[in-house]
Amino acid sequence: MRRLLRGTSRLLFHNFWWKLLSVAIAVMFWAVVSSEPELSTFVTARLEFKNLPDDLEIGAAPAETVSLELRGPSGELRGLVDNRERPEIVLDMSGVQPGWHTYTIGDGNVKLQRGLRLVGAVPSEVRFEFERHLVRLVPVHVRFAGAPPPGYVVESYEPVPATLQITGPSDHVARVDSVVTDPVDLSGAPGSSEFRVNALVDDPYVRFSTPSQVAVKVVMKRAAKQ
């Protein structure tokens, strides 16, 4: 028993003054924080998500930001205004199925720095539509800008590759009939020419799963004299 008491006493008084100083600093810090006036403010936070199943895509989503009403010591709120510590909204999408799903913005998914608390969110709920993942080949449509040089007409043109692979939410991908190239300027290219341009798809939820650059081979010939 005496050995136990001696061991406890040695552990308690080892570096005693450093421990006492640490306690004093903690008490002073708490006193300073607790004496600060408590204020409220609104800040915006981006929506983030995790654990989205690999076979699903987001087919419709709310606005990317949410306005949060926060309350806490004035010093902590100043840090938010100075963009030092921005709050985070992280939605867990584990186990979702195709269709619409609603998520409530609250303490369970809003990450705040210590000393702040969430009063409310605008909007208080966000809705996502989930669709199956789809991959599809679509034809490339070539766009031209500028007229051929005087005395020339376009005899033929060919995009290489003629099709590109797109991917995204199934309903969005199914509605895409073709992708288009950046405009090819014909005004200074008599004869045969090759232009390298990028293709684009006119749907923000659809993306290319292969490189989007296209080589457009254009052959011009002299126009027949009238």
C-alpha positions in Angstrom: 0.0 0.0 0.0 2.8 2.4 0.9 4.5 1.6 -2.4 1.3 2.4 -4.2 1.0 5.7 -2.4 4.6 6.6 -3.0 4.2 5.8 -6.8 1.0 7.9 -6.9 2.7 10.8 -5.1 5.7 10.7 -7.4 3.5 10.7 -10.5 1.5 13.6 -9.1 4.4 15.8 -8.2 6.7 15.0 -11.2 7.2 18.2 -13.1 4.7 19.8 -10.7 5.4 23.4 -11.6 5.0 22.7 -15.4 1.7 21.1 -14.7 0.6 23.9 -12.5 1.6 26.4 -15.2 -0.4 24.5 -17.9 -3.5 24.5 -15.7 -3.1 28.3 -15.1 -2.8 29.0 -18.8 -5.9 26.9 -19.5 -7.9 28.7 -16.9 -6.7 32.1 -18.2 -7.7 31.1 -21.8 -11.1 29.9 -20.6 -11.6 33.2 -18.7 -10.7 35.3 -21.8 -13.0 33.3 -24.1 -15.9 33.2 -21.6 -15.7 37.0 -21.2 -16.1 37.7 -24.9 -19.6 38.8 -26.0 -21.6 36.2 -27.8 -22.7 37.2 -31.3 -24.5 35.7 -34.3 -23.6 35.8 -38.0 -24.5 34.2 -41.3 -21.8 32.5 -43.4 -21.9 30.4 -46.5 -20.6 26.9 -46.7 -20.1 24.5 -49.7 -22.0 21.2 -49.9 -19.6 18.2 -49.9 -20.4 14.5 -49.9 -18.8 11.2 -49.3 -19.4 7.5 -49.9 -21.4 7.8 -53.1 -21.8 4.3 -54.5 -19.7 3.7 -57.6 -22.6 2.7 -59.8 -24.6 5.9 -59.1 -24.4 9.5 -60.4 -26.0 12.7 -59.2 -28.5 13.6 -61.8 -29.9 16.8 -60.1 -28.5 18.7 -57.2 -29.4 21.8 -55.2 -27.3 25.0 -55.1 -23.7 24.3 -54.2 -23.8 26.6 -51.1 -25.9 26.9 -48.0 -26.2 29.9 -45.6 -25.5 28.9 -42.0 -26.6 31.0 -39.0 -23.9 30.6 -36.3 -23.5 31.8 -32.7 -20.5 32.0 -30.6 -17.7 34.3 -29.1 -16.9 37.3 -31.1 -13.3 36.3 -31.6 -14.3 33.0 -33.1 -16.8 34.6 -35.5 -14.1 37.1 -36.6 -12.1 34.1 -37.7 -14.9 33.1 -40.0 -15.2 36.5 -41.5 -11.5 36.5 -42.2 -11.9 33.1 -44.0 -9.5 31.4 -41.6 -11.8 28.6 -40.5 -14.7 28.0 -42.8 -17.5 25.6 -41.8 -18.0 22.4 -43.8 -21.2 20.5 -44.7 -20.4 16.9 -45.5 -23.3 14.6 -46.5 -23.0 10.9 -46.2 -24.5 9.2 -49.2 -23.8 5.6 -48.1 -26.4 3.1 -49.3 -28.5 5.4 -51.5 -30.6 4.0 -54.3 -31.8 5.6 -57.6 -34.4 8.3 -57.1 -34.8 11.5 -55.0 -33.3 11.7 -51.5 -33.6 14.6 -49.0 -30.8 15.5 -46.5 -31.4 17.7 -43.4 -28.7 20.3 -42.7 -27.9 20.0 -39.0 -25.3 19.3 -36.3 -24.8 15.8 -37.6 -23.2 17.0 -40.9 -22.0 20.6 -40.2 -18.4 20.7 -39.0 -17.7 23.8 -36.9 -14.7 24.9 -34.9 -14.8 24.7 -31.2 -16.9 27.4 -29.4 -19.4 27.9 -32.3 -22.9 26.4 -32.5 -25.3 26.1 -35.4 -28.6 28.0 -35.0 -30.1 27.2 -38.4 -29.5 26.7 -42.1 -31.0 28.2 -45.3 -32.2 26.0 -46.9 -32.6 23.6 -44.0 -32.9 20.6 -46.4 -31.4 19.7 -49.7 -32.6 17.2 -52.3 -30.5 15.1 -54.7 -31.6 12.9 -57.6 -29.5 9.8 -58.1 -29.3 7.9 -61.4 -27.5 4.8 -62.6 -24.1 5.4 -64.3 -24.2 5.1 -68.1 -21.4 5.1 -70.8 -22.2 5.7 -74.5 -20.6 6.5 -77.8 -22.0 9.5 -79.7 -21.1 11.1 -83.1 -19.0 14.2 -83.4 -20.6 17.2 -85.2 -18.1 19.6 -86.7 -18.8 23.4 -86.5 -17.2 25.9 -88.9 -16.4 29.5 -88.6 -15.6 31.9 -91.4 -16.1 31.4 -95.1 -13.5 29.6 -97.2 -10.9 31.7 -99.1 -12.2 33.4 -102.2 -12.6 31.0 -105.0 -12.7 27.9 -102.8 -15.4 25.6 -101.5 -15.3 22.7 -99.0 -15.2 19.5 -100.9 -15.2 17.2 -97.8 -14.4 17.1 -94.1 -13.9 14.3 -91.6 -13.6 14.3 -87.8 -11.1 11.8 -86.3 -12.3 10.1 -84.2 -15.9 10.3 -85.6 -17.4 9.3 -82.2 -16.5 10.1 -78.6 -17.4 8.3 -75.4 -19.4 10.2 -72.8 -20.5 9.2 -69.3 -22.7 10.4 -66.6 -26.3 10.0 -65.1 -28.3 7.7 -67.4 -31.1 10.1 -68.2 -28.8 12.9 -69.1 -26.5 10.7 -71.2 -29.5 9.2 -73.1 -30.6 12.7 -74.1 -27.3 13.6 -75.8 -27.5 12.9 -79.5 -24.1 14.3 -80.5 -21.2 16.4 -79.3 -19.9 19.5 -81.1 -16.4 20.8 -81.8 -15.1 24.2 -81.2 -15.5 26.2 -84.5 -13.0 25.5 -87.2 -11.9 28.6 -89.0 -11.8 28.1 -92.8 -10.9 31.6 -93.8 -7.1 31.0 -94.2 -6.8 27.4 -95.2 -7.1 26.7 -99.0 -6.4 23.2 -100.1 -6.2 20.3 -97.6 -5.8 21.1 -93.9 -6.0 19.5 -90.5 -7.3 21.3 -87.5 -7.1 20.1 -83.9 -10.0 21.2 -81.8 -11.8 20.2 -78.6 -15.3 18.8 -78.5 -17.8 19.8 -75.9 -21.1 18.4 -74.6 -23.9 20.7 -73.8 -24.9 19.2 -70.4 -23.1 20.0 -67.2 -23.8 16.5 -65.7 -22.3 14.7 -68.7 -18.5 14.4 -69.3 -16.1 12.7 -71.6 -14.6 9.4 -70.5 -12.1 9.5 -73.4 -9.9 12.5 -74.6 -12.1 15.1 -76.1 -9.6 16.4 -78.8 -10.6 15.9 -82.4 -8.6 16.2 -85.6 -10.8 17.7 -88.4 -9.5 16.9 -91.9 -10.8 19.5 -94.4 -10.3 19.3 -98.2 -11.1 22.4 -100.3 -11.3 22.7 -104.0 -11.6 25.6 -106.4 -15.1 26.6 -107.0 -16.5 26.0 -110.5 -16.5 29.1 -112.6 -20.0 30.4 -113.4 
